[in-house]
Amino acid sequence: MEKIYLDHAATSPMNPQVIAEMTDVMSNIYGNPSSIHGIGREAAEKLMAARDIVAKSLAVKPHEIIFNSGGTEGDNTAILGVAFSRAELGKHIITTAIEHPAVMNTMKYLEDNGFEVTYLGVDKKGRISLDEFQAALREDTILVSVMYGNNEIGNLMPIKEIGEILADHPAYFHSDAVQAYGIETIRPHELGIDLLNISAHKINGPKGVGFLFKNDAIKLPALLRGGEQEEKRRAGTENIAGIAGLAKAVEILTPAEREKRTEMYQSFSQMILSALDVAEIPYAINGDLDHKLPQILNLRFKGVVNDLLLMKLDLKGVAVSTGSACTAGTVDPSHVLEAIYGKNAPEIKESVRFSFGQGNTEAQMSDLTKILVTSLQELAK
């Protein structure tokens, strides 16, 4: 039985080209990029080339890219760095109620240390109100952190509009773009974004590596102290093989490839929805279907406990999830669905996330629809 992996929002399989690139680097480029001898310079050149590739993907300067261990470190560096370095200007921060745990838990830490955080609520489609955002903005607001695209329901946030509102405000603008990068065309300077982070393992690169974009116009202290790597902005010997793998994954995602994947993922969603309609299985879409990332489809099946559906699908070779991989395996309900429907709402225990990516095919989706329909019918008995 072929396994059908539909949890790419949690992590994605590495692209064979990425594996080949990393294998070559691990075999042949073993120097420390901070060393001044020839072997060290080879590593430094690889690092420089990767920085150029990543910077080009965002239309930013290479110097504005700081390599790190991934999304969580990027979120922490941006949020904690801004908060503690600008505390004398104010201690008010704005974020949303549906951010990734790497942001939410960092905000809670700041609240425990004297900062005030405003969590913007969302409507029944998971959308924030720009009027509420503007009303929450104060003179002592030093940071706004809003994710680019939600990891559970796929909603795209009004990043451009927030950037425009902040154009005449001194608050820094941070966005976690871990789910959106590689699908959306992102231009931080055009959008007014000061800080933006991504993680390689969401774009078929290696785990444990990512980067933070930092606008050269702003100052940000290093989160990790030690050596002078990354131009004194992130201590620790760079993971050259991982960074090379990240760069290769970015190279693969050309504009044409992104467009191809977007169309394919949209067709996958339509196949699933059409099959449910034909089988007359009731469902509801969580999130905003008209303004979302194409690779994420979050559905509610009324009366069906999602844990049971997940296990039934798993036994039939289909891997899906009930929410963020950073909270999966715990008894905690989805804070994203709680923000949309309220605590203890039935939708929370009746929703499943399908997330598409590399390796998924139309044939797999055809098999999935049959397995899904059969499973739901069995659970309804």
C-alpha positions in Angstrom: 0.0 0.0 0.0 1.4 3.4 -1.1 1.6 5.9 1.8 0.0 9.2 1.0 1.7 12.0 3.0 -0.5 15.0 3.5 1.2 16.8 6.4 3.6 19.0 4.5 2.7 22.0 6.7 4.4 20.1 9.6 7.5 19.2 7.6 8.3 18.3 4.0 10.4 15.5 2.5 13.8 16.6 1.3 14.2 17.2 -2.5 16.7 14.7 -4.0 18.6 17.7 -5.5 18.9 19.1 -1.9 20.2 15.8 -0.6 22.8 15.6 -3.4 24.0 19.1 -2.8 24.3 18.6 1.0 26.1 15.2 0.4 28.6 17.0 -1.8 29.2 19.7 0.7 29.6 17.4 3.6 32.1 15.3 1.6 34.2 18.1 0.1 33.7 21.4 2.0 34.6 20.7 5.6 36.4 23.9 6.5 35.2 26.5 9.1 34.1 29.6 7.1 35.7 31.8 9.7 39.1 30.3 9.1 41.4 32.4 6.8 43.2 29.5 5.1 42.2 28.2 1.7 40.0 25.4 3.0 38.2 27.8 5.2 37.7 30.2 2.3 36.0 27.4 0.3 33.4 27.2 3.0 33.1 30.9 3.2 32.5 31.1 -0.5 29.7 28.5 -0.3 28.2 30.5 2.5 28.4 33.7 0.5 26.8 32.0 -2.5 23.9 30.7 -0.4 23.3 34.1 1.1 23.1 35.6 -2.4 20.6 33.0 -3.6 18.3 33.5 -0.5 18.6 37.3 -0.7 17.6 37.3 -4.4 14.5 35.3 -3.6 13.2 38.2 -1.5 14.8 41.0 -3.5 16.8 42.1 -0.5 20.6 42.7 0.1 22.7 39.7 1.0 23.8 41.5 4.2 20.2 41.5 5.3 20.1 37.7 5.6 21.1 36.0 8.9 21.3 32.2 8.8 20.0 30.4 11.9 18.5 27.1 13.1 15.0 27.7 11.7 11.6 29.4 12.4 11.5 29.2 16.2 15.0 30.9 16.5 13.9 33.5 13.9 10.8 34.3 15.8 12.6 34.5 19.1 15.4 36.6 17.7 13.1 39.1 16.1 10.6 39.4 18.9 12.8 39.3 22.0 15.5 41.4 20.2 13.1 44.2 19.4 11.3 44.0 22.8 14.3 44.3 25.0 16.3 46.7 22.8 13.4 49.1 22.5 11.8 48.8 25.9 12.7 52.4 26.8 10.5 53.6 23.9 7.5 51.5 25.1 6.4 48.0 26.1 3.4 47.5 23.9 3.3 44.8 21.2 0.5 43.8 18.8 0.1 40.3 17.4 -2.8 38.0 16.5 -4.6 35.2 18.4 -3.7 32.7 15.7 0.1 32.9 15.5 2.4 29.9 15.6 3.4 28.7 19.1 6.9 30.0 18.5 5.3 33.5 18.5 2.5 32.9 21.0 4.8 31.4 23.7 7.4 34.1 23.2 4.7 36.8 23.7 3.6 35.1 26.9 7.2 35.2 28.1 7.3 38.9 27.4 4.1 39.4 29.3 5.7 37.7 32.3 8.5 40.2 32.0 6.5 43.4 32.1 5.4 43.8 28.5 1.8 44.4 27.3 0.6 42.3 24.4 -2.6 43.0 22.4 -3.8 39.8 20.7 -6.0 40.7 17.7 -9.1 38.5 17.4 -10.4 36.9 14.2 -13.8 36.5 12.7 -15.5 33.2 11.7 -13.2 32.9 8.7 -10.1 33.5 10.7 -9.5 37.1 9.4 -8.3 40.0 11.5 -9.9 43.5 11.3 -7.6 46.3 10.1 -9.9 48.7 11.9 -9.2 46.9 15.1 -5.5 46.8 14.4 -5.4 50.5 13.8 -7.4 51.1 17.0 -4.9 49.0 18.9 -1.9 50.9 17.6 -0.5 53.2 20.3 2.4 55.6 20.7 4.2 53.1 22.9 3.7 50.2 20.4 7.2 49.1 19.5 6.5 45.9 17.6 3.8 44.3 15.4 4.2 40.6 14.7 1.7 39.1 12.2 2.3 35.8 10.4 2.2 35.9 6.6 0.1 32.7 6.2 -1.5 30.6 8.9 -0.1 27.1 9.4 -3.4 25.5 10.4 -6.1 27.0 8.2 -3.9 28.6 5.5 -5.2 32.1 5.8 -3.1 34.8 4.2 -3.0 37.9 6.5 -3.3 41.5 5.2 0.5 42.1 5.3 0.6 44.8 2.7 -2.2 46.8 4.4 -0.5 46.5 7.8 2.8 47.7 6.3 1.0 50.7 4.8 -0.5 51.6 8.2 2.8 51.3 9.9 4.6 53.4 7.3 4.3 56.5 9.5 4.7 54.7 12.8 8.0 53.8 14.6 6.9 50.3 15.5 8.9 47.5 13.8 7.0 45.0 11.7 7.8 41.3 12.0 6.2 38.5 10.0 6.7 34.7 10.4 6.6 33.6 6.8 7.5 29.9 7.4 4.4 28.6 5.6 4.1 31.2 2.9 7.7 31.3 1.7 8.2 29.2 -1.4 4.6 29.7 -2.6 4.0 33.4 -2.2 6.1 36.1 -3.9 7.4 38.0 -0.9 9.1 41.4 -1.1 9.8 42.7 2.4 10.9 46.1 1.4 7.9 46.7 -0.7 5.6 45.4 2.0 7.1 47.4 4.8 8.3 44.3 6.7 11.4 44.9 8.9 11.9 41.3 10.1 10.9 38.0 8.4 11.9 34.5 9.1 11.6 31.1 7.3 12.6 27.5 7.9 14.1 25.2 5.3 12.3 22.0 6.2 9.0 23.6 5.0 10.3 23.9 1.4 11.9 20.5 1.0 15.1 21.5 2.6 16.8 20.1 5.7 15.6 20.5 9.3 17.4 22.7 11.7 18.3 25.5 9.3 16.6 28.7 8.2 17.1 32.4 8.1 16.0 35.8 9.4 15.7 38.8 7.1 16.6 42.0 9.0 16.2 45.3 7.3 19.5 47.1 7.4 17.8 50.2 8.6 17.0 48.7 12.0 19.2 47.6 14.8 18.7 44.3 16.5 20.9 42.7 19.1 22.1 39.1 18.7 20.1 36.5 20.5 23.1 34.1 20.7 26.3 35.5 22.0 29.8 34.0 21.4 31.9 34.3 18.2 31.6 36.8 15.5 29.8 34.6 12.9 27.0 36.1 10.7 28.7 39.5 11.1 28.3 39.3 14.9 24.6 38.9 14.6 24.3 35.2 15.4 27.1 33.4 17.2 28.0 29.8 16.3 29.8 28.1 13.5 27.5 28.1 10.5 25.9 24.8 9.3 27.4 25.0 5.8 25.8 21.8 4.6 22.4 22.7 5.9 22.7 26.2 4.5 23.7 24.9 1.1 20.7 22.6 1.2 18.5 25.5 2.0 19.9 27.5 -0.9 19.4 24.6 -3.3 15.7 24.3 -2.1 15.3 28.0 -2.8 16.8 27.7 -6.3 14.4 24.9 -7.2 11.4 27.1 -6.3 11.5 29.3 -9.4 8.5 31.5 -10.2 7.4 29.0 -12.8 7.7 26.1 -10.3 5.7 28.1 -7.6 2.9 28.8 -10.1 2.8 25.1 -11.2 2.6 24.0 -7.5 -0.1 26.5 -6.7 -2.3 25.3 -9.6 -1.7 21.7 -8.6 -2.5 22.2 -4.9 -5.7 24.1 -5.8 -6.8 21.2 -8.0 -6.1 18.8 -5.1 -8.4 20.7 -2.8 -11.1 20.8 -5.5 -10.8 17.0 -5.9 -11.4 16.5 -2.2 -14.3 18.9 -2.0 -15.9 17.5 -5.1 -15.7 13.9 -3.9 -17.3 14.9 -0.6 -20.1 16.7 -2.5 -20.7 13.7 -4.7 -20.8 11.4 -1.7 -23.1 13.9 0.1 -20.9 14.1 3.1 -21.4 17.3 5.0 -18.3 19.4 5.7 -17.3 23.0 6.4 -14.1 24.8 5.4 -12.2 26.4 8.2 -10.6 29.6 7.2 -11.0 31.9 4.2 -11.1 29.8 1.0 -10.6 32.9 -1.2 -7.5 34.3 0.6 -5.4 31.3 1.6 -2.3 29.4 0.9 -3.1 26.8 -1.7 -1.3 23.9 0.0 -3.5 23.9 3.2 -7.1 22.7 3.4 -8.7 22.5 6.8 -12.1 20.8 7.0 -14.6 20.2 9.7 -16.7 17.0 9.6 -19.6 17.5 11.9 -20.1 14.7 14.4 -16.8 13.0 13.5 -14.0 13.1 16.2 -10.9 14.1 14.4 -8.6 11.9 16.4 -10.6 8.8 15.3 -10.6 10.0 11.7 -6.8 10.6 11.8 -6.1 7.1 13.2 -8.4 5.5 10.6 -6.7 7.3 7.8 -3.3 6.5 9.2 -4.1 2.8 9.3 -5.0 3.1 5.6 -1.7 4.8 4.8 -2.8 8.4 4.8 -1.0 10.9 7.0 -2.9 14.1 7.9 -3.0 16.2 11.1 -5.4 17.9 13.4 -3.3 21.1 13.8 0.2 22.4 14.4 2.9 19.8 14.7 4.3 21.9 17.6 1.2 21.1 19.6 0.3 17.7 18.1 0.5 14.8 20.5 -0.7 16.9 23.4 -4.2 17.3 24.9 -4.2 21.0 24.1 -6.9 22.0 21.5 -6.1 24.1 18.5 -5.7 27.7 19.7 -6.4 28.8 16.1 -9.8 27.1 16.0 -10.5 28.3 19.5 -9.9 31.9 18.4 -12.3 31.4 15.5 -15.1 29.4 17.2 -14.5 29.9 20.9 -13.3 27.6 23.6 -14.9 24.1 23.7 -16.6 24.6 20.4 -17.4 21.3 18.6 -15.5 22.4 15.5 -12.2 22.1 17.4 -12.5 18.3 17.8 -14.1 17.8 14.4 -11.5 19.4 12.1 -8.6 17.9 10.1 -5.8 19.6 8.1 -4.7 18.3 4.7 -1.5 20.0 3.5 0.0 19.2 0.1 3.6 19.2 -1.2 6.4 17.5 -3.1 5.5 14.0 -4.1 1.8 14.3 -4.1 0.1 13.4 -7.3 -3.3 13.4 -8.9 -3.4 9.6 -8.6 -2.8 9.9 -4.9 -5.6 12.4 -4.5 -7.9 10.1 -6.4 -7.0 7.3 -3.9 -7.3 9.7 -1.0 -10.8 10.8 -1.9 -12.0 7.1 -1.9 -10.3 6.4 1.4 -11.6 9.6 3.0 -15.2 9.1 1.9 -15.1 5.4 3.0 -13.6 6.3 6.4 -16.1 9.1 7.1 -19.0 6.7 6.1 -17.6 4.1 8.5 -17.4 6.6 11.3 -20.9 7.8 10.7 -22.4 4.4 11.3 
